[in-house]
Amino acid sequence: MRLVKFATEPDASPRVGLVDGERVVPLGQGPSLLSEILHDADPSARVRDLAEDASQRLPLASVRLLAPIDRQEVWGAGVTYERSKKAREEESERAATFYDLVYRAERPELFFKATPHRVAGPGEPIRVRADARWTVPEPELALVVSPRMKLVGFTIGDDVSSRDIEGENPLYLPQAKVYDGCCGLGPGVVLAPADDFRDREIRLEIDRDGELAFSGATSTARMARRFEDLIAWLGRDHTFPHGVILLTGTGVVPPDDFTLEPGDSVRIAIDGLGTLENPVRGGFEG
């Protein structure tokens, strides 16, 4: 069961729909309807009830998909794949021991990533910071979690990161991770149990000047952390009254001599979730 947030006109109130093949069944509109559905005691039953009352069917290609987020915070989990651990160690020799320890420790690395206005939906631009020299996309499976800290669905996330800023000093992590256009989400939310996504391929492709500049793939089966454990740690001494979206880390890392450039196009595909594509824009000088 796949839900999307969409608009049919530029200034129209966001709508929520159920994807049915190449069509969308509108379920209603409003700035918080997606959350109301996702955070229902039985989201699937709520969707079925709304779909039964719907009389309209829209071609999927005729609507503009929005980021599947209302007022949720976005958080990230780091160093959950072996390849990610090695990449962090390579970018900062002084921090190598810390990254190795967090990879093996009981407590995961969890960090704040974005508020909704910093998130890019399908087709919207992600950004590289104006003061960064080395920026990469990080393709990730994203967990959609209710205020009760229950896993209700999945989407695709892009944890865009300035590796040179983080590598200079780990204390600069918030600046490397959090800025306008630092995160991509979409194209929709799939309601499914955790077991459905424990072994799914994640593919990354970056186009530049009409050619493939980088591609790579991994599987969620290579994660060193369980979804349930990440959610449980995030919920310690934390409440999320609007729910939370948790990025689960990346296992696809471009080579050290690669950096995103304005004009690039980033595509992330996860089996069962579709494809999230975002153009790359430059940061804000000032």
LINQUIRA-V435290 format. One record per helix or strand of 2 or more residues. SS is the DSSP state (A for helix, B for strand). FROM is the first residue (numbers start at 1). TO is the last residue. Records with the same first field share a line. If there is no record, write none. Layout:
# LINQUIRA-V435290
SS->FROM-TO / FROM-TO
This chain:
# LINQUIRA-V435290
B->2-7 / 15-20 / 23-29 / 58-59 / 64-66 / 73-78 / 109-114 / 119-120 / 126-127 / 135-136 / 139-145 / 151-159 / 161-162 / 183-190 / 201-208 / 211-219 / 244-247 / 265-270 / 274-281
A->33-38 / 43-53 / 60-62 / 82-91 / 93-104 / 116-118 / 163-168 / 170-177 / 194-197 / 220-222 / 227-234
